[in-house]
Amino acid sequence: MTQIMEIRIHGRGGQGSVTAAELLAVSAFYDQKYSQAFPNFGVERRGAPVMAFARISNSPINLREQIYNPEYIIVQDSTLVNPETGVLQGVEKAHGILINTEKKQWPEIKNKNIFAVPATQIAIKEIGKPFINTAVLGAFAAMSEAISLNSLKRAITEKFHESPAETVKANVMAMEKAYHYIKENYQL
């Protein structure tokens, strides 16, 4: 039987949730895995809640449906942690929840596998702007081990190949800082 890892990403329009899902899928591909990424679009505008999804497997993936009970949930904006946004759907069974925050306690989340990463602060320090998706993915790679750091670096470099070299380097640095933050703070 094929085991498919499902990931749901919550963010706000303009935070790069769709790009994060794409980078996740490309990283898995570079790790010799099958993957897919897809957004959940509606009438969202910049700042409105959005979702994106990714699947990773060692076998071909034939599913083409939304993800309701993911193994991992990534929350790029901690203000989305409430019942109205759908962030808490399936949270009880998730293997891990990654939240872009400095807050450590989340009593409203019925899961003990919560990982907090200050991705916004890392991005501002490394990139100079709150472009958090690469930092969040570095943290996800550390907590889940679903993708390798080298494959994620390759995916980021490829995705931003038309950007100035310093932009690519800054995004890779943010990714690596968040990766090490999770490894060090959660003894992984």
C-alpha positions as CSV (number, residue, x, y, z in Angstrom):
1,M,0.0,0.0,0.0
2,T,1.3,3.4,-0.9
3,Q,1.8,6.0,1.8
4,I,1.1,9.5,0.7
5,M,2.1,12.4,2.9
6,E,-0.4,15.2,2.7
7,I,0.5,18.8,3.7
8,R,-1.9,21.8,4.0
9,I,-0.5,25.3,4.0
10,H,-2.5,28.2,5.4
11,G,-1.5,31.8,4.8
12,R,-2.8,35.1,3.5
13,G,-2.8,36.3,-0.1
14,G,0.6,37.6,-0.9
15,Q,2.5,35.5,1.6
16,G,3.6,32.9,-1.0
17,S,1.5,29.9,0.2
18,V,1.2,28.7,-3.4
19,T,4.9,29.2,-4.1
20,A,5.6,27.3,-0.9
21,A,3.6,24.4,-2.0
22,E,5.3,24.4,-5.4
23,L,8.8,24.6,-3.8
24,L,7.8,21.7,-1.5
25,A,6.7,19.5,-4.4
26,V,9.8,20.4,-6.5
27,S,12.1,19.6,-3.5
28,A,10.4,16.2,-3.1
29,F,10.9,15.6,-6.8
30,Y,14.6,16.3,-6.5
31,D,14.7,13.8,-3.6
32,Q,13.5,11.2,-6.1
33,K,9.9,11.2,-4.8
34,Y,6.5,11.7,-6.5
35,S,4.8,15.0,-5.6
36,Q,2.1,17.4,-6.4
37,A,1.1,20.9,-5.3
38,F,-2.1,22.8,-5.9
39,P,-3.8,25.9,-4.6
40,N,-7.3,26.4,-3.3
41,F,-8.4,29.6,-5.2
42,G,-11.5,31.6,-4.7
43,V,-12.1,35.3,-4.7
44,E,-9.1,35.9,-2.4
45,R,-7.2,39.1,-2.5
46,R,-4.0,40.2,-0.9
47,G,-4.4,39.7,2.8
48,A,-7.3,37.3,2.6
49,P,-6.9,33.7,4.0
50,V,-5.7,31.2,1.4
51,M,-4.8,27.5,1.3
52,A,-2.3,25.5,-0.8
53,F,-1.7,21.8,-0.7
54,A,1.1,19.4,-1.4
55,R,1.4,15.6,-1.5
56,I,4.6,13.5,-1.4
57,S,5.0,9.8,-2.0
58,N,7.4,7.1,-3.0
59,S,4.8,5.9,-5.6
60,P,2.8,7.7,-8.2
61,I,0.0,9.9,-6.8
62,N,-3.4,9.5,-8.4
63,L,-5.4,11.6,-6.0
64,R,-6.7,14.9,-7.2
65,E,-8.8,16.1,-4.3
66,Q,-8.5,18.7,-1.6
67,I,-6.7,17.7,1.6
68,Y,-8.9,17.6,4.7
69,N,-6.8,15.5,7.2
70,P,-3.2,16.3,6.5
71,E,-0.2,14.7,8.2
72,Y,1.3,18.2,8.4
73,I,-0.2,21.7,8.7
74,I,1.8,24.8,8.0
75,V,0.4,28.1,9.2
76,Q,2.2,31.2,7.7
77,D,0.1,33.7,9.7
78,S,-0.7,32.8,13.3
79,T,-3.8,35.0,13.3
80,L,-5.4,32.4,11.2
81,V,-5.4,29.9,14.1
82,N,-9.2,30.0,14.7
83,P,-12.2,27.8,13.8
84,E,-13.4,30.1,11.0
85,T,-10.4,29.7,8.8
86,G,-10.3,25.9,8.6
87,V,-6.8,25.8,10.1
88,L,-8.0,23.6,12.9
89,Q,-9.7,21.0,10.6
90,G,-8.0,17.7,11.0
91,V,-5.5,19.0,13.5
92,E,-6.0,16.2,16.0
93,K,-4.6,13.6,13.7
94,A,-1.7,15.7,12.2
95,H,1.8,14.5,12.9
96,G,2.9,18.1,13.2
97,I,1.7,21.7,13.0
98,L,4.2,24.4,12.1
99,I,3.3,28.0,13.0
100,N,5.1,31.1,12.0
101,T,5.2,32.7,15.5
102,E,7.2,33.2,18.6
103,K,4.3,32.1,20.8
104,K,5.0,28.6,22.3
105,Q,1.6,27.7,23.8
106,W,-1.5,27.0,21.7
107,P,-4.3,25.6,24.0
108,E,-6.9,25.9,21.2
109,I,-4.9,23.3,19.2
110,K,-5.7,19.8,20.2
111,N,-2.3,18.4,19.3
112,K,1.0,18.3,21.2
113,N,3.2,18.3,18.1
114,I,3.3,22.1,17.6
115,F,6.4,23.6,16.2
116,A,6.9,27.4,16.4
117,V,9.4,29.2,14.2
118,P,9.9,33.0,14.1
119,A,9.9,33.0,10.3
120,T,9.0,36.6,9.9
121,Q,11.9,37.7,12.1
122,I,14.3,35.4,10.3
123,A,13.1,36.7,6.9
124,I,13.4,40.3,7.8
125,K,16.9,39.7,9.2
126,E,18.1,37.6,6.2
127,I,16.1,38.9,3.3
128,G,15.3,42.4,4.5
129,K,11.5,41.9,3.9
130,P,8.9,39.7,5.5
131,F,9.0,37.1,2.6
132,I,8.5,34.1,4.8
133,N,7.8,31.1,2.6
134,T,11.5,30.0,2.2
135,A,12.1,30.2,6.0
136,V,8.9,28.3,6.7
137,L,9.9,25.6,4.3
138,G,13.3,25.3,6.0
139,A,11.5,24.8,9.3
140,F,9.2,22.2,7.7
141,A,12.1,20.3,6.3
142,A,13.6,20.1,9.8
143,M,10.4,19.0,11.6
144,S,9.2,16.5,9.1
145,E,12.3,15.3,7.3
146,A,10.0,14.9,4.2
147,I,12.4,16.8,2.0
148,S,16.2,17.3,2.2
149,L,17.9,20.6,2.8
150,N,19.9,20.2,-0.4
151,S,16.8,19.6,-2.5
152,L,15.0,22.6,-1.0
153,K,18.1,24.8,-1.7
154,R,18.1,23.6,-5.3
155,A,14.4,24.3,-5.7
156,I,14.7,27.8,-4.2
157,T,17.7,28.5,-6.4
158,E,15.8,27.3,-9.5
159,K,12.6,29.2,-8.6
160,F,14.3,32.5,-8.2
161,H,17.0,32.1,-10.9
162,E,15.9,35.4,-12.6
163,S,16.3,37.3,-9.3
164,P,19.5,39.0,-8.3
165,A,22.1,36.5,-6.8
166,E,21.9,38.2,-3.4
167,T,18.1,37.6,-3.3
168,V,18.6,33.9,-4.0
169,K,21.4,33.8,-1.4
170,A,19.2,35.6,1.2
171,N,16.3,33.2,0.7
172,V,18.6,30.2,1.1
173,M,20.1,31.8,4.3
174,A,16.5,32.3,5.7
175,M,15.7,28.7,4.8
176,E,18.8,27.4,6.5
177,K,18.4,29.6,9.6
178,A,14.8,28.4,10.1
179,Y,15.9,24.7,9.6
180,H,18.5,25.1,12.3
181,Y,16.2,26.9,14.6
182,I,13.8,24.0,14.6
183,K,16.6,21.4,15.0
184,E,18.1,23.3,17.9
185,N,14.9,24.3,19.7
186,Y,13.1,21.0,19.4
187,Q,16.1,18.6,19.7
188,L,15.5,16.9,16.4
